[in-house]
Amino acid sequence: MRKTIRLTGRKQLAQSAFEFRFSEVNGRQVGTLAVADLAALKSFQVDSEIRVKISENKLVRILRFGTVGRPVTVCDVDSGTFRAPSCQVRIVDRSKDKDGLLLGSTNTWTLSSAGDPDGILLFQPAAIAPRLWKLDIRDQDKPVLYIDEKIPDAALWAKTDPIFAACVLPAVIAELMGVILDSDEPPESGWESDWMKWADDFMPGGVPPYKGSAQEQKAWIDELVGAFAARHNLSGNVLQNLATTGEKAQP
């Protein structure tokens, strides 16, 4: 049975008070945690545990970094490979009961292990062959577009190759918008809200059909994809790329 941590009396902690990252030590993936603002821990008992919860693709790990009185900086990631997981620092009092009392935590954020996040969509290399790309839609964090890691500079290639952009990004947009419209109500926050603000830039004043029929939603999404393709000249960029490639191939 999965145990839960009670939220009674939780204090909000600033993410900026902590610095968490991944690294490799002798081939092992480890998490490292540094406390940038010691004042953030002063209000907690010295025996309170410091933890970091990481989750990605339904893979969840709780990393333990000692206690407030005796913190540690490095913790093994038991198994699994994380690339851009959701992260949250937690301070937990284990003396109250066996499930623990959550005394304080940061908001959840996304850790990017291969470059900075790109706008409202993260690009990350991953071992997904024989697939070239895979979209991961997450509850609390920005969607991630995984690219086969065998491609050199996979994330950069995906963001700059005109053929990939023309063939894949419209499908990504359509899938994400379908998920958002399926909620029946306009999102108030989170990545969904960011994406709808992005959509409004392409179709200002347009009313997304949250409670519309499947046909109405499809028509709205098709119009958005068309506006995106027109602004970025997707087909024109592909034709120019093919022409350039053909010229180079000629003897």
Residue, then its C-alpha position, 0 to 999 in steps of 0.5 A: m500500500r502506498k503511504t501518504i504524507r499528511l499536509t497538516g500545517r505545511k509551510q511554503l518553502a522557496q525553491s530558490a533556497f535549494e539547488f538540486r541537480f543530477s550527476e553521475v558518480n562511477g556510472r551511478q545516477v545520483g541526486t545532489l542537494a545544496v541549501a542556498d538559504l540556511a534561514a529556510l530551515k531554521s524553523f524546523q526541528v533538527d531531526s526533521e528529514i530533508r527529502v526530494k520527491i522526483s517523478e517522471n513517466k510514472l516513475v517516482r523516487i523519494l531521495r533522503f538527504g539526512t536531517v535538518g541538523r545533519p544534512v547530506t548532499v548526495c543521494d543515490v537514485d535507486s533505479g530508473t533513468f530520470r531526464a526532466p523529472s518533476c521535483q519537490v523539496r520536502i521537510v518531514d517530521r517522522s516522529k509524529d506517525k509512521d506516515g510522516l507529517l509534512l512540515g514544509s515544501t517547495n512548489t513542484w518544478t521541472l528539472s532539465s538535465a540537458g539544457d534550459p527549458d524551451g518555452i512551453l515545451l521541453f525537448q529532451p533526448a531519451a532512449i526511445a528507439p525505434r521511435l524517433w519522438k515521444l510526447d509526455i503530457r504531465d499533470q503539473d509540469k510542462p509537456v516533454l517532447y523526447i527525441d531519440e538520443k542517438i541523434p547528435d544534439a537531439a534536442l537542438w536538432a528537433k528544435t531547428d530541423p524544418i522537416f521535423a518541425a513541419c511533420v511533428l510539431p503540428a501533431v504535438i499541438a493537436e494532441l496537447m490541445g485535445v487534452i486541454l479542451d477535454s477538460d470542459e473548462p478553461p484552465e486557470s493556471g499551469w502548463e495548460s493555461d500557458w498553452m492557451k495563452w500561446a494559442d490566443d496569440f495565433m487566433p486572438g479573440g477566438v473562443p476555444p470550444y471547451k464544451g463543444s462537440a468533437q467536430e467543433q473541437k477538431a475544427w478549432i484545433d485544425e485552424l490553430v495548427g494552420a495558423f501556426a504553420a502559416r506564421h512559421n512557413l512550415s511547408g516553405n521551409v521544408l521545400q527550401n531545405l529539400a532544394t538546398t539538399g538537392e543542390k548539394a547532392q548534384p555532382 
